[in-house]
Amino acid sequence: MNVTARIAVIGVGNEYRRDDGVGWAVVTRLAERAEQQPLPGGTVLRVCDGDPARLITLWEDAELAIVVDATHAHPASPGRVHRLELTGDRLTPPGGATSSHGLGLGEAVELARELDRLPRHLIVYAVERADGNLGTGLSAPVAAVVTPLAERIAEDITLLRRPR
């Protein structure tokens, strides 16, 4: 990736459904961090409700797209973070994990593939949620991963944009 590459970090979710807002919280934390430690030029921070068309629009033309979303997993371990990368033909969630939205990220990836609108490199951080009920604020185990995950994403951006 070169210096002018566009990097999109997208928090997916609904901040009014408790832990489903984790993606938004991570993007907010990255924006706060960027005030003291700027992210590389060309990095955009966005939030999305998970609609596949909106996701595709947000990552279109990106060299690197990083998506953060809440996930269901069975059995659940709230706050556990799964890192997935688009490799080969599919984005496969671990062990039965699914997005907390009606249409999952997998559908957005497949639609983007058909439309030739996938980012060059896609990383997804799926955070297992504890509470998807109406309300604001993250559960304690999910809130505990927001800052470390924001730091990890900042590291990903730095490492992945170095020339090879």
DSSP file with accessible surface (Angstrom, degrees, kcal/mol):
  #  RESIDUE AA STRUCTURE BP1 BP2  ACC     N-H-->O    O-->H-N    N-H-->O    O-->H-N    TCO  KAPPA ALPHA  PHI   PSI    X-CA   Y-CA   Z-CA
    1    1 A M              0   0   51      0, 0.0     2,-0.1     0, 0.0   163,-0.0   0.000 360.0 360.0 360.0 140.6    0.0    0.0    0.0
    2    2 A N    >   -     0   0   94    161,-0.1     3,-1.7     1,-0.1   160,-0.0  -0.447 360.0 -96.2-100.5 175.5    1.3    3.4   -0.8
    3    3 A V  T 3  S+     0   0  108      1,-0.3    -1,-0.1    -2,-0.1   159,-0.0   0.807 121.2  50.8 -61.6 -31.4    1.2    6.7    1.2
    4    4 A T  T 3  S+     0   0  121      2,-0.1    -1,-0.3    38,-0.0    38,-0.0   0.411  80.2 128.5 -89.8   4.4   -1.9    8.0   -0.7
    5    5 A A    <   -     0   0    5     -3,-1.7     2,-0.4   156,-0.1    57,-0.1  -0.314  61.7-121.0 -61.7 140.3   -3.9    4.8   -0.2
    6    6 A R        -     0   0   70     55,-0.4    57,-2.3    37,-0.1    58,-1.5  -0.708  25.9-164.5 -85.2 132.2   -7.4    5.4    1.3
    7    7 A I  E     -ab  43  64A   0     35,-2.2    37,-3.1    -2,-0.4     2,-0.5  -0.978   1.1-164.9-119.3 126.3   -8.1    3.6    4.5
    8    8 A A  E     -ab  44  65A   1     56,-2.6    58,-2.9    -2,-0.5     2,-0.5  -0.956   6.3-170.8-115.3 124.6  -11.7    3.2    5.8
    9    9 A V  E     -ab  45  66A   0     35,-2.7    37,-2.7    -2,-0.5     2,-0.5  -0.979  14.9-170.9-111.3 120.5  -12.5    2.2    9.3
   10   10 A I  E     -ab  46  67A   0     56,-3.1    58,-2.6    -2,-0.5     2,-0.6  -0.956  15.3-156.9-122.4 120.1  -16.2    1.5    9.6
   11   11 A G  E     -ab  47  68A   0     35,-2.7    37,-2.4    -2,-0.5     2,-0.4  -0.849  18.2-160.6 -93.0 120.8  -18.1    0.9   12.9
   12   12 A V  E     +a   48   0A   1     56,-3.3    11,-0.7    -2,-0.6    58,-0.4  -0.812  39.1  57.5-103.7 141.4  -21.2   -1.0   12.2
   13   13 A G  S    S-     0   0    1     35,-2.2     2,-0.4    -2,-0.4     8,-0.2  -0.955  77.0 -71.5 148.0-160.8  -24.2   -1.2   14.6
   14   14 A N    >   -     0   0   61      6,-0.5     3,-1.9    -2,-0.3     7,-0.2  -0.938  23.0-156.5-141.2 109.2  -26.8    0.6   16.5
   15   15 A E  T 3  S+     0   0   85     -2,-0.4   122,-0.4     1,-0.3     3,-0.3   0.597  93.5  62.7 -67.0  -7.7  -25.8    2.7   19.5
   16   16 A Y  T 3  S+     0   0  139      1,-0.2   119,-2.2   120,-0.1    -1,-0.3   0.189  91.0  67.2-102.0  15.9  -29.3    2.4   20.9
   17   17 A R  B X  S-f  135   0B  92     -3,-1.9     3,-2.3     1,-0.4    -1,-0.2  -0.350  99.9-124.5-128.8  52.4  -29.1   -1.4   21.2
   18   18 A R  G >  S+     0   0   67    117,-2.7     3,-2.2    -3,-0.3    -1,-0.4  -0.162  93.0  17.3  47.0-114.8  -26.5   -1.6   23.9
   19   19 A D  G >  S+     0   0    0    112,-2.3     3,-1.8     1,-0.3    -1,-0.3   0.672 110.9  77.6 -65.9 -15.6  -23.6   -3.8   22.8
   20   20 A D  G <  S+     0   0    6     -3,-2.3     3,-0.5   111,-0.4    -6,-0.5   0.707  85.6  66.4 -64.9 -14.6  -24.6   -3.5   19.2
   21   21 A G  G <>  +     0   0    5     -3,-2.2     4,-2.4    -8,-0.2    -1,-0.3   0.345  67.0 104.4 -86.2   8.2  -23.0   -0.1   19.4
   22   22 A V  H <> S+     0   0    1     -3,-1.8     4,-2.4     1,-0.2     5,-0.2   0.887  77.1  53.9 -61.3 -37.9  -19.5   -1.4   19.9
   23   23 A G  H  > S+     0   0    0    -11,-0.7     4,-2.0    -3,-0.5    -1,-0.2   0.927 110.3  46.8 -61.4 -43.1  -18.4   -0.6   16.4
   24   24 A W  H  > S+     0   0   57    -12,-0.3     4,-2.5    -4,-0.2    -1,-0.2   0.903 110.9  52.7 -64.3 -40.1  -19.5    3.0   16.8
   25   25 A A  H  X S+     0   0   28     -4,-2.4     4,-2.5     2,-0.2    -2,-0.2   0.892 108.3  50.0 -64.4 -39.4  -17.7    3.2   20.2
   26   26 A V  H  X S+     0   0    0     -4,-2.4     4,-2.5     2,-0.2    -1,-0.2   0.926 110.9  48.9 -66.5 -41.6  -14.4    1.9   18.6
   27   27 A V  H  X S+     0   0   10     -4,-2.0     4,-2.3     2,-0.2    -2,-0.2   0.921 111.2  50.5 -64.4 -41.1  -14.7    4.5   15.9
   28   28 A T  H  X S+     0   0   75     -4,-2.5     4,-2.3     2,-0.2    -2,-0.2   0.928 110.7  49.2 -60.9 -43.7  -15.3    7.2   18.5
   29   29 A R  H  X S+     0   0   63     -4,-2.5     4,-2.7     1,-0.2    -2,-0.2   0.902 109.7  51.3 -63.9 -40.5  -12.3    6.1   20.5
   30   30 A L  H  X S+     0   0    0     -4,-2.5     4,-2.4     2,-0.2    -1,-0.2   0.904 109.0  51.3 -62.9 -39.5  -10.1    6.1   17.3
   31   31 A A  H  X S+     0   0   43     -4,-2.3     4,-0.8     2,-0.2    -2,-0.2   0.915 111.4  47.4 -64.5 -40.9  -11.2    9.7   16.6
   32   32 A E  H >X S+     0   0   96     -4,-2.3     3,-0.9     1,-0.2     4,-0.6   0.926 112.5  49.4 -64.3 -44.0  -10.3   10.7   20.2
   33   33 A R  H >X S+     0   0   32     -4,-2.7     4,-3.0     1,-0.2     3,-1.3   0.882 102.9  62.1 -61.1 -39.5   -7.0    9.0   19.9
   34   34 A A  H 3< S+     0   0   28     -4,-2.4    -1,-0.2     1,-0.3    -2,-0.2   0.730  90.3  68.2 -63.9 -21.1   -6.3   10.7   16.5
   35   35 A E  H << S+     0   0  152     -3,-0.9    -1,-0.3    -4,-0.8    -2,-0.2   0.858 117.5  23.1 -65.2 -32.7   -6.4   14.1   18.3
   36   36 A Q  H << S+     0   0  158     -3,-1.3    -2,-0.2    -4,-0.6    -1,-0.2   0.764 138.3  29.5 -99.8 -36.7   -3.2   13.2   20.1
   37   37 A Q  S  < S-     0   0  102     -4,-3.0    -1,-0.2    -5,-0.1    -2,-0.1  -0.816  88.2-141.6-127.8  89.1   -1.7   10.6   17.7
   38   38 A P        -     0   0  109      0, 0.0    -3,-0.1     0, 0.0     3,-0.1  -0.141  12.3-126.6 -56.7 143.1   -2.9   11.3   14.1
   39   39 A L        -     0   0   28      1,-0.2     4,-0.1     4,-0.1     3,-0.1  -0.470  45.6 -75.0 -79.7 160.1   -3.8    8.4   11.9
   40   40 A P    >   -     0   0   25      0, 0.0     3,-1.4     0, 0.0    -1,-0.2  -0.189  60.6 -88.5 -56.1 149.2   -2.2    8.2    8.5
   41   41 A G  T 3  S+     0   0   56      1,-0.2     3,-0.1    -3,-0.1   -36,-0.0  -0.233 114.5  35.6 -55.2 145.5   -3.3   10.6    5.8
   42   42 A G  T 3  S+     0   0   44      1,-0.3   -35,-2.2   -36,-0.1     2,-0.5   0.464  83.9 133.8  86.4   2.0   -6.2    9.2    3.8
   43   43 A T  E <   -a    7   0A  28     -3,-1.4     2,-0.4   -37,-0.2    -1,-0.3  -0.745  34.6-169.7 -88.2 127.8   -7.8    7.5    6.8
   44   44 A V  E     -a    8   0A  33    -37,-3.1   -35,-2.7    -2,-0.5     2,-0.5  -0.946  10.4-153.4-117.6 141.0  -11.5    8.0    7.2
   45   45 A L  E     +a    9   0A  35     -2,-0.4     2,-0.3   -37,-0.2   -35,-0.2  -0.965  26.7 162.5-113.0 125.0  -13.6    7.0   10.2
   46   46 A R  E     -a   10   0A 124    -37,-2.7   -35,-2.7    -2,-0.5     2,-0.3  -0.939  27.8-142.0-139.1 160.9  -17.3    6.3    9.6
   47   47 A V  E     -a   11   0A  59     -2,-0.3     2,-0.3   -37,-0.2   -35,-0.2  -0.893  19.0-177.2-122.3 156.3  -20.3    4.6   11.2
   48   48 A C  E     -a   12   0A   6    -37,-2.4   -35,-2.2    -2,-0.3   -24,-0.1  -0.993  34.8-130.3-151.9 149.3  -23.0    2.5    9.5
   49   49 A D        -     0   0   74     -2,-0.3   -37,-0.1   -37,-0.2    -1,-0.0   0.474  62.2 -99.5 -81.6  -1.8  -26.2    0.7   10.5
   50   50 A G        +     0   0    6      1,-0.3    58,-0.1   -39,-0.1    51,-0.1   0.385  69.2 152.5 100.6  -3.2  -25.0   -2.4    8.6
   51   51 A D     >  -     0   0   57      1,-0.2     4,-2.5     2,-0.1    -1,-0.3  -0.423  46.2-135.6 -59.9 125.3  -27.0   -1.9    5.4
   52   52 A P  H  > S+     0   0   11      0, 0.0     4,-2.6     0, 0.0     5,-0.2   0.884 101.9  52.0 -54.9 -40.8  -25.0   -3.7    2.7
   53   53 A A  H  > S+     0   0   55      1,-0.2     4,-2.1     2,-0.2     5,-0.1   0.911 111.2  47.1 -64.3 -40.1  -25.3   -0.9    0.2
   54   54 A R  H  > S+     0   0  124     -3,-0.2     4,-2.3     2,-0.2    -1,-0.2   0.907 111.3  51.6 -67.2 -41.4  -24.1    1.7    2.7
   55   55 A L  H  X S+     0   0    3     -4,-2.5     4,-1.9     2,-0.2     5,-0.2   0.940 109.6  49.6 -58.7 -46.8  -21.2   -0.5    3.7
   56   56 A I  H  X S+     0   0    2     -4,-2.6     4,-1.3     1,-0.2    -1,-0.2   0.916 110.5  50.3 -60.4 -42.3  -20.1   -1.0    0.1
   57   57 A T  H  < S+     0   0   83     -4,-2.1    -1,-0.2     1,-0.2    -2,-0.2   0.905 109.9  51.3 -62.6 -39.4  -20.3    2.8   -0.5
   58   58 A L  H  < S+     0   0   37     -4,-2.3    -1,-0.2     1,-0.2    -2,-0.2   0.821 117.6  36.4 -70.6 -31.8  -18.2    3.4    2.6
   59   59 A W  H >< S+     0   0    0     -4,-1.9     3,-2.2    -5,-0.2    -1,-0.2   0.526  85.9 125.5 -99.5  -2.4  -15.4    1.0    1.6
   60   60 A E  T 3< S+     0   0   62     -4,-1.3     3,-0.1     1,-0.3    58,-0.1  -0.258  81.7   9.3 -57.3 136.9  -15.5    1.7   -2.1
   61   61 A D  T 3  S+     0   0  135      1,-0.2   -55,-0.4    57,-0.2     2,-0.3   0.524  96.0 139.1  69.4   7.9  -12.1    2.7   -3.5
   62   62 A A    <   -     0   0    4     -3,-2.2    58,-1.7     1,-0.2    -1,-0.2  -0.618  46.8-158.5 -82.3 140.2  -10.4    1.8   -0.2
   63   63 A E  S    S+     0   0   42    -57,-2.3    58,-1.3     1,-0.3     2,-0.4   0.844  90.0  21.3 -75.5 -39.2   -7.1    0.0   -0.3
   64   64 A L  E     -bc   7 121A   0    -58,-1.5   -56,-2.6    56,-0.2     2,-0.4  -0.998  69.0-175.7-132.8 126.9   -7.7   -1.1    3.3
   65   65 A A  E     -bc   8 122A   0     56,-2.6    58,-2.7    -2,-0.4     2,-0.5  -0.994   3.9-169.0-121.6 131.0  -11.1   -1.3    5.0
   66   66 A I  E     -bc   9 123A   0    -58,-2.9   -56,-3.1    -2,-0.4     2,-0.4  -0.990   7.5-167.4-119.4 123.3  -11.4   -2.3    8.6
   67   67 A V  E     -bc  10 124A   0     56,-2.7    58,-3.3    -2,-0.5     2,-0.5  -0.934   6.0-163.7-115.3 133.7  -14.9   -3.1    9.9
   68   68 A V  E     +bc  11 125A   0    -58,-2.6   -56,-3.3    -2,-0.4     2,-0.3  -0.979  22.2 159.2-117.3 127.4  -15.9   -3.4   13.5
   69   69 A D  E     - c   0 126A   8     56,-2.4    58,-2.8    -2,-0.5     2,-0.2  -0.986  40.3-112.2-145.7 152.8  -19.2   -5.1   14.3
   70   70 A A  E     - c   0 127A   1    -58,-0.4    30,-1.1   -50,-0.3     2,-0.3  -0.528  39.7-164.8 -78.4 153.2  -21.0   -6.9   17.2
   71   71 A T  E     -Dc  99 128A   6     56,-2.4    58,-2.0    28,-0.2     2,-0.4  -0.967  21.7-129.0-141.1 155.3  -21.6  -10.5   16.7
   72   72 A H  E     +D   98   0A  54     26,-2.9    26,-1.9    -2,-0.3     2,-0.3  -0.842  31.6 178.9 -94.4 140.5  -23.6  -13.4   18.1
   73   73 A A        -     0   0    8     -2,-0.4    23,-0.1    24,-0.2    24,-0.1  -0.993  26.6-115.7-141.6 148.6  -21.7  -16.5   18.9
   74   74 A H  S    S+     0   0  144     21,-0.6     2,-0.1     1,-0.3    -2,-0.0  -0.974 109.3  23.0-130.2 115.5  -22.7  -19.8   20.3
   75   75 A P  S    S-     0   0  117      0, 0.0    -1,-0.3     0, 0.0     2,-0.2   0.616 104.7-142.5 -74.5 152.3  -21.6  -20.4   23.0
   76   76 A A        -     0   0   60     -3,-0.1    -2,-0.1    -2,-0.1    -4,-0.1  -0.511  23.8-174.7 -86.2 148.3  -21.0  -16.7   23.7
   77   77 A S    >   -     0   0   54     -2,-0.2     3,-2.5     3,-0.1    51,-0.3  -0.760  31.4-135.8-135.9  83.0  -18.0  -15.2   25.4
   78   78 A P  T 3  S+     0   0   52      0, 0.0    51,-0.2     0, 0.0     3,-0.1  -0.126  86.0  20.0 -50.4 131.5  -19.0  -11.4   25.7
   79   79 A G  T 3  S+     0   0    9     49,-3.0     2,-0.2     1,-0.3    50,-0.1   0.212  85.9 135.7  94.1 -12.6  -16.1   -9.2   24.8
   80   80 A R    <   -     0   0  115     -3,-2.5    48,-2.7    48,-0.1     2,-0.5  -0.487  45.7-144.9 -69.3 137.0  -14.1  -11.8   22.9
   81   81 A V  E     -E  127   0A  41     46,-0.2     2,-0.4    -2,-0.2    46,-0.2  -0.898  10.6-162.1-110.2 131.4  -12.8  -10.3   19.6
   82   82 A H  E     -E  126   0A  34     44,-2.9    44,-2.5    -2,-0.5     2,-0.6  -0.928   6.9-152.9-109.7 133.0  -12.5  -12.3   16.4
   83   83 A R  E     +E  125   0A  77     -2,-0.4     2,-0.4    42,-0.2    42,-0.2  -0.937  17.9 179.8-108.0 121.4  -10.2  -11.0   13.6
   84   84 A L  E     -E  124   0A  25     40,-3.1    40,-3.2    -2,-0.6     2,-0.4  -0.940   8.9-163.5-120.5 143.3  -11.2  -12.0   10.1
   85   85 A E  E     -E  123   0A  69     -2,-0.4     2,-0.8    38,-0.2     7,-0.3  -0.965  28.5-114.3-125.3 145.3   -9.5  -11.2    6.8
   86   86 A L        +     0   0   31     36,-2.5     2,-0.4    -2,-0.4    36,-0.3  -0.689  50.5 160.6 -75.7 111.3  -10.9  -11.5    3.4
   87   87 A T  B >   -G   90   0C  99      3,-0.9     3,-1.0    -2,-0.8     2,-0.1  -0.997  53.7 -18.9-134.0 138.5   -8.7  -14.1    1.8
   88   88 A G  T 3  S-     0   0   67     -2,-0.4     3,-0.0     1,-0.2    -2,-0.0  -0.432 119.9 -31.0  67.1-132.9   -9.6  -16.1   -1.2
   89   89 A D  T 3  S+     0   0  122     -2,-0.1     2,-0.3     1,-0.0    -1,-0.2   0.566 117.8  47.7 -99.9 -12.1  -13.2  -16.2   -2.1
   90   90 A R  B <   -G   87   0C 147     -3,-1.0    -3,-0.9     2,-0.0     2,-0.6  -0.946  56.1-142.9-137.6 153.8  -15.0  -15.9    1.3
   91   91 A L        -     0   0   18     -2,-0.3    -5,-0.1    -5,-0.2    19,-0.1  -0.963  35.3-170.0-108.4 106.0  -15.2  -14.0    4.6
   92   92 A T        -     0   0   98     -2,-0.6    -7,-0.1    -7,-0.3    -2,-0.0  -0.898  14.8-137.8-108.6 121.3  -16.1  -16.8    7.0
   93   93 A P        -     0   0   63      0, 0.0     3,-0.5     0, 0.0     2,-0.1  -0.413  31.9-102.2 -71.6 151.3  -17.1  -16.0   10.5
   94   94 A P  S >  S-     0   0   39      0, 0.0     3,-2.7     0, 0.0   -12,-0.0  -0.449  82.0 -20.1 -74.4 143.3  -15.6  -18.3   13.2
   95   95 A G  T 3  S-     0   0   73      1,-0.3   -21,-0.6    -2,-0.1     0, 0.0   0.678 126.8 -41.1  34.9  52.2  -17.6  -21.0   14.9
   96   96 A G  T 3  S+     0   0   53     -3,-0.5    -1,-0.3     1,-0.2     2,-0.2   0.586  90.6 153.9  82.1   7.4  -21.2  -20.0   14.1
   97   97 A A    <   -     0   0    2     -3,-2.7     2,-0.3   -24,-0.1    -1,-0.2  -0.514  18.5-177.9 -71.5 137.2  -20.7  -16.3   14.7
   98   98 A T  E     -D   72   0A  75    -26,-1.9   -26,-2.9    -2,-0.2    -1,-0.0  -0.959  31.7 -94.7-133.7 155.9  -23.1  -14.1   12.8
   99   99 A S  E     -D   71   0A  22     -2,-0.3   -28,-0.2   -28,-0.2     5,-0.1  -0.244  29.9-125.2 -61.3 156.3  -23.6  -10.4   12.5
  100  100 A S  S    S+     0   0   21    -30,-1.1     2,-0.3   -80,-0.1    -1,-0.1   0.298  86.8  85.2 -88.3  13.5  -26.2   -8.8   14.8
  101  101 A H  S    S-     0   0   36    -31,-0.2    -2,-0.1     1,-0.1   -51,-0.1  -0.766  90.5-111.2-112.1 159.5  -28.0   -7.3   11.8
  102  102 A G  S    S+     0   0   87     -2,-0.3     2,-0.5     1,-0.1    -1,-0.1   0.932 111.2  37.8 -55.6 -52.8  -30.6   -8.9    9.5
  103  103 A L  S    S-     0   0   97    -53,-0.1    -1,-0.1    -3,-0.0    -2,-0.1  -0.908  93.7-139.9 -99.6 126.8  -28.2   -9.1    6.5
  104  104 A G    >>  -     0   0   13     -2,-0.5     4,-1.4     1,-0.1     3,-0.6  -0.230  24.2-101.4 -84.5 173.8  -24.7   -9.9    7.6
  105  105 A L  H 3> S+     0   0   16      1,-0.2     4,-2.6     2,-0.2     5,-0.2   0.841 118.7  65.1 -60.6 -34.4  -21.4   -8.6    6.6
  106  106 A G  H 3> S+     0   0   31      1,-0.2     4,-2.4     2,-0.2    -1,-0.2   0.894 100.7  50.3 -57.6 -39.4  -20.9  -11.8    4.5
  107  107 A E  H <> S+     0   0   97     -3,-0.6     4,-2.6     2,-0.2    -1,-0.2   0.895 109.3  51.0 -66.4 -39.5  -23.8  -10.7    2.3
  108  108 A A  H  X S+     0   0    0     -4,-1.4     4,-2.8     2,-0.2    -2,-0.2   0.919 110.6  49.8 -63.4 -40.7  -22.3   -7.2    1.8
  109  109 A V  H  X S+     0   0    0     -4,-2.6     4,-2.5     2,-0.2    -2,-0.2   0.936 112.0  47.1 -63.5 -45.7  -19.0   -8.8    0.8
  110  110 A E  H  X S+     0   0   50     -4,-2.4     4,-2.3     2,-0.2    -2,-0.2   0.910 113.2  48.2 -64.8 -41.2  -20.6  -11.1   -1.7
  111  111 A L  H  X S+     0   0   76     -4,-2.6     4,-2.0     2,-0.2    -1,-0.2   0.937 112.1  49.5 -63.4 -44.3  -22.7   -8.2   -3.2
  112  112 A A  H  <>S+     0   0    0     -4,-2.8     5,-3.2     1,-0.2     6,-0.4   0.891 109.1  53.2 -62.2 -37.1  -19.5   -6.1   -3.4
  113  113 A R  H ><5S+     0   0   66     -4,-2.5     3,-1.2     3,-0.2    -1,-0.2   0.946 109.2  48.2 -62.6 -45.6  -17.7   -8.9   -5.1
  114  114 A E  H 3<5S+     0   0  155     -4,-2.3    -1,-0.2     1,-0.3    -2,-0.2   0.852 115.7  44.4 -63.2 -33.7  -20.4   -9.2   -7.7
  115  115 A L  T 3<5S-     0   0   89     -4,-2.0    -1,-0.3    -5,-0.2    -2,-0.2   0.401 111.4-121.4 -90.2   1.7  -20.3   -5.5   -8.3
  116  116 A D  T < 5S+     0   0  149     -3,-1.2    -3,-0.2    -4,-0.4    -2,-0.1   0.917  78.3 121.3  56.2  47.6  -16.5   -5.4   -8.3
  117  117 A R      < +     0   0   74     -5,-3.2    -4,-0.2    -8,-0.2    -5,-0.1   0.010  28.7 129.7-129.7  27.7  -16.5   -3.0   -5.4
  118  118 A L        -     0   0   45     -6,-0.4   -57,-0.2    -5,-0.1     2,-0.0  -0.570  62.2-111.8 -77.9 145.9  -14.5   -4.8   -2.7
  119  119 A P        -     0   0    6      0, 0.0   -56,-0.2     0, 0.0     3,-0.2  -0.375  28.2-113.4 -68.1 159.6  -11.6   -3.1   -1.0
  120  120 A R  S    S+     0   0  194    -58,-1.7     2,-0.4     1,-0.2   -56,-0.2   0.896 104.6  19.8 -61.7 -38.8   -8.2   -4.4   -1.9
  121  121 A H  E    S-c   64   0A  41    -58,-1.3   -56,-2.6   -59,-0.2     2,-0.5  -0.995  73.3-170.5-135.8 127.0   -7.8   -5.6    1.7
  122  122 A L  E     -c   65   0A   0     -2,-0.4   -36,-2.5   -36,-0.3     2,-0.4  -0.980   4.5-179.1-124.4 126.4  -10.6   -6.2    4.2
  123  123 A I  E     -cE  66  85A   0    -58,-2.7   -56,-2.7    -2,-0.5     2,-0.4  -0.984   8.0-163.9-120.7 135.7  -10.3   -6.9    7.9
  124  124 A V  E     -cE  67  84A   4    -40,-3.2   -40,-3.1    -2,-0.4     2,-0.6  -0.980   7.6-161.5-121.3 130.7  -13.3   -7.5   10.2
  125  125 A Y  E     -cE  68  83A   0    -58,-3.3   -56,-2.4    -2,-0.4     2,-0.6  -0.963  12.0-167.5-107.0 115.0  -13.2   -7.3   13.9
  126  126 A A  E     -cE  69  82A   8    -44,-2.5   -44,-2.9    -2,-0.6     2,-0.6  -0.927   3.3-160.2-105.9 121.1  -16.3   -9.1   15.3
  127  127 A V  E     -cE  70  81A   1    -58,-2.8   -56,-2.4    -2,-0.6   -46,-0.2  -0.901  19.3-125.9-106.0 121.8  -16.9   -8.5   19.0
  128  128 A E  E     -c   71   0A   1    -48,-2.7   -49,-3.0    -2,-0.6     2,-0.2  -0.473  31.4-143.7 -67.0 131.0  -19.1  -11.0   20.8
  129  129 A R        -     0   0   56    -58,-2.0   -56,-0.2   -51,-0.2     3,-0.1  -0.601  23.0-166.9 -98.5 159.3  -21.9   -9.1   22.5
  130  130 A A  S    S+     0   0   56      1,-0.3     2,-0.4    -2,-0.2    -1,-0.1   0.711  79.1  29.9-105.8 -36.0  -23.7   -9.7   25.9
  131  131 A D        +     0   0   36      1,-0.1  -112,-2.3  -114,-0.1  -111,-0.4  -0.969  45.1 166.5-138.1 118.1  -26.7   -7.4   25.5
  132  132 A G        +     0   0    8     -2,-0.4  -114,-0.1  -114,-0.2     3,-0.1   0.153  44.1 123.4-112.7  16.3  -28.6   -6.4   22.3
  133  133 A N  S    S-     0   0  108      1,-0.1  -113,-0.2     3,-0.0    -2,-0.1  -0.249  75.3 -78.5 -73.2 165.0  -31.6   -5.0   24.1
  134  134 A L  S    S+     0   0  135   -117,-0.2  -117,-0.3  -116,-0.1     2,-0.2  -0.349  88.9  75.4 -60.5 140.7  -32.9   -1.5   23.6
  135  135 A G  B    S-f   17   0B  30   -119,-2.2  -117,-2.7    -3,-0.1     2,-0.3  -0.691  73.4 -89.0 139.0 170.2  -30.9    1.1   25.5
  136  136 A T  S    S+     0   0   89     -2,-0.2  -120,-0.1  -119,-0.2  -117,-0.1  -0.750  73.6  55.0-111.8 161.9  -27.6    2.9   25.5
  137  137 A G  S    S-     0   0   42   -122,-0.4     2,-0.2    -2,-0.3  -116,-0.1   0.263  74.4 -97.9  92.7 140.6  -24.2    2.0   26.9
  138  138 A L        -     0   0   41      1,-0.1  -120,-0.1  -120,-0.1    -2,-0.1  -0.613  37.8-105.2 -87.8 150.4  -22.1   -1.1   26.5
  139  139 A S     >  -     0   0   16     -2,-0.2     4,-3.1    -8,-0.2     5,-0.3  -0.316  40.8-102.8 -65.2 159.3  -22.0   -4.0   28.9
  140  140 A A  H  > S+     0   0   81      1,-0.2     4,-2.0     2,-0.2    -1,-0.1   0.906 119.1  48.9 -56.3 -46.9  -18.8   -4.2   31.0
  141  141 A P  H  4 S+     0   0   57      0, 0.0     4,-0.4     0, 0.0    -1,-0.2   0.874 116.4  43.0 -67.0 -30.2  -17.1   -7.0   29.1
  142  142 A V  H >> S+     0   0    0     -3,-0.3     3,-1.4     2,-0.2     4,-0.5   0.914 111.8  53.0 -78.8 -41.7  -17.7   -5.3   25.7
  143  143 A A  H >X S+     0   0   46     -4,-3.1     3,-1.2     1,-0.3     4,-0.5   0.870 100.8  64.3 -59.3 -33.1  -16.8   -1.8   27.0
  144  144 A A  H 3< S+     0   0   72     -4,-2.0    -1,-0.3    -5,-0.3    -2,-0.2   0.721 101.0  49.7 -66.3 -19.9  -13.5   -3.3   28.2
  145  145 A V  H <> S+     0   0   24     -3,-1.4     4,-2.5    -4,-0.4     5,-0.3   0.579  86.5  87.4 -95.8  -7.3  -12.3   -4.1   24.7
  146  146 A V  H <X S+     0   0   15     -3,-1.2     4,-2.4    -4,-0.5     5,-0.2   0.949  93.3  38.4 -60.5 -54.7  -13.0   -0.7   23.1
  147  147 A T  H  X S+     0   0   68     -4,-0.5     4,-2.4     2,-0.2     5,-0.2   0.954 118.0  47.9 -66.1 -47.9   -9.7    1.0   23.8
  148  148 A P  H  > S+     0   0   77      0, 0.0     4,-2.2     0, 0.0    -1,-0.2   0.898 113.6  49.1 -60.0 -36.0   -7.5   -2.1   23.2
  149  149 A L  H  X S+     0   0    6     -4,-2.5     4,-2.5     2,-0.2    -2,-0.2   0.915 108.6  52.3 -70.2 -39.3   -9.3   -2.7   19.9
  150  150 A A  H  X S+     0   0    0     -4,-2.4     4,-2.3    -5,-0.3    -1,-0.2   0.919 111.3  48.1 -60.2 -41.5   -8.9    0.9   18.8
  151  151 A E  H  X S+     0   0   53     -4,-2.4     4,-2.2     2,-0.2    -2,-0.2   0.907 110.2  51.4 -64.9 -41.3   -5.2    0.6   19.5
  152  152 A R  H  X S+     0   0  103     -4,-2.2     4,-2.5     2,-0.2    -2,-0.2   0.898 109.7  49.8 -64.1 -39.5   -5.0   -2.7   17.6
  153  153 A I  H  X S+     0   0    0     -4,-2.5     4,-2.7     2,-0.2    -2,-0.2   0.923 108.2  52.8 -65.9 -41.5   -6.7   -1.1   14.6
  154  154 A A  H  X S+     0   0    2     -4,-2.3     4,-2.1     1,-0.2    -2,-0.2   0.911 110.7  48.4 -59.8 -39.2   -4.3    1.8   14.7
  155  155 A E  H  X S+     0   0  115     -4,-2.2     4,-3.0     2,-0.2     5,-0.3   0.913 108.9  53.1 -65.9 -43.1   -1.4   -0.7   14.6
  156  156 A D  H  X S+     0   0   16     -4,-2.5     4,-2.9     1,-0.2     5,-0.2   0.930 109.2  49.4 -56.1 -46.8   -3.0   -2.6   11.7
  157  157 A I  H  X S+     0   0    0     -4,-2.7     4,-1.2     1,-0.2    -1,-0.2   0.936 113.4  45.9 -60.0 -45.4   -3.2    0.6    9.7
  158  158 A T  H  < S+     0   0   64     -4,-2.1     4,-0.5    -5,-0.2     3,-0.2   0.936 117.4  42.8 -63.8 -47.5    0.4    1.4   10.4
  159  159 A L  H >< S+     0   0   90     -4,-3.0     3,-0.8     1,-0.2    -2,-0.2   0.902 114.6  49.0 -68.2 -41.1    1.7   -2.1    9.6
  160  160 A L  H 3< S+     0   0   22     -4,-2.9    -1,-0.2    -5,-0.3    -2,-0.2   0.665 106.8  54.8 -78.9 -14.6   -0.4   -2.6    6.5
  161  161 A R  T 3< S+     0   0   51     -4,-1.2    -1,-0.2    -5,-0.2    -2,-0.2   0.530  80.9 109.2 -98.4   0.5    0.4    0.7    4.9
  162  162 A R  S <  S-     0   0  142     -3,-0.8  -160,-0.1    -4,-0.5    -3,-0.0  -0.504  81.2-104.0 -69.2 139.8    4.2    0.2    5.0
  163  163 A P              0   0  116      0, 0.0    -1,-0.1     0, 0.0  -161,-0.1  -0.308 360.0 360.0 -62.6 146.2    5.7   -0.5    1.6
  164  164 A R              0   0  221     -3,-0.1    -3,-0.0  -163,-0.0     0, 0.0  -0.766 360.0 360.0-110.0 360.0    6.6   -4.1    1.0
